[in-house]
Amino acid sequence: MTTTVHDSIEAGAVVSLPLLRDMLEERFAIHTRQLTELVVCGVLPHHGGHDPRTLAALTETSRQAVADTAHALQRMSQGTYGLCLGCHRAIPWGRLRELPEAEFCVPCDRARPLP
């Protein structure tokens, strides 16, 4: 079954939700596996040979990637996937294809303050 993300998405673009869901699920599995490996390294003697600060930063990045991907899958289930959280317009297909967990269109993402 092929459906569109939103009717307002780029004219003529037919977006396959199953394809995007597959991409997100694959990314979720990869990020979860990476996070597990990093957590295990963190409890090993001498942190498995990794610098503790680097390991902590990598672990936090992996945690955020898992959370972002899970949130995208949740938005997909709720029917709000593909809508920008800033302007509430459709996020262009090209952006979703390159960054399926995107929550913002490029203009809104650029306008956001840096963390």
VENKA-V895514 format. One record per residue. RES is the residue in one small letter. PSI is psi in whole degrees, 0 to 359 (none if undefined). OMEGA is omega as a letter, one per 30 degrees, with the letter a starting at -180 (none if undefined). D_LAST is the distance of its C-alpha to the last C-alpha in whole Angstrom. Layout:
RES/PSI/OMEGA/D_LAST  RES/PSI/OMEGA/D_LAST
//
This chain:
m/128/l/39  t/131/l/37  t/166/l/35  t/153/l/32  v/306/l/29  h/147/a/29  d/334/a/32  s/0/a/30  i/164/a/29  e/134/a/30  a/131/l/34  g/351/a/36  a/126/l/33  v/116/a/34  v/128/a/31  s/108/l/32  l/321/l/30  p/323/l/32  l/313/l/31  l/321/l/27  r/317/l/28  d/317/l/29  m/315/a/27  l/318/l/24  e/322/l/26  e/316/l/27  r/320/l/23  f/315/l/23  a/317/a/26  i/312/a/25  h/321/l/21  t/318/l/23  r/316/l/26  q/317/l/23  l/317/l/22  t/315/l/25  e/320/l/26  l/320/l/23  v/318/l/24  v/316/l/28  c/325/a/27  g/334/a/25  v/354/l/28  l/153/l/31  p/136/a/32  h/22/l/30  h/36/l/28  g/25/l/30  g/3/a/30  h/148/l/26  d/129/a/24  p/322/l/22  r/319/l/19  t/316/l/19  l/318/l/20  a/318/l/18  a/317/l/15  l/321/l/17  t/316/l/17  e/320/l/14  t/318/l/13  s/319/l/17  r/317/a/16  q/321/l/13  a/319/l/15  v/314/a/18  a/316/a/16  d/318/a/15  t/318/l/19  a/321/l/20  h/320/l/19  a/318/l/20  l/323/l/23  q/316/l/23  r/324/l/23  m/316/l/25  s/328/a/28  q/352/a/27  g/13/l/28  t/3/a/24  y/138/l/23  g/357/l/23  l/132/l/22  c/132/l/19  l/345/l/17  g/300/a/16  c/352/l/20  h/19/l/22  r/167/l/23  a/136/l/24  i/130/a/22  p/144/a/24  w/317/a/26  g/320/l/25  r/317/l/21  l/324/l/22  r/320/a/25  e/328/a/22  l/77/a/19  p/341/l/21  e/9/a/18  a/134/l/16  e/344/a/15  f/149/l/15  c/167/a/18  v/312/a/17  p/317/l/17  c/324/l/15  d/319/l/12  r/329/a/12  a/345/a/12  r/144/l/9  p/148/l/6  l/145/a/4  p/none/none/0
//
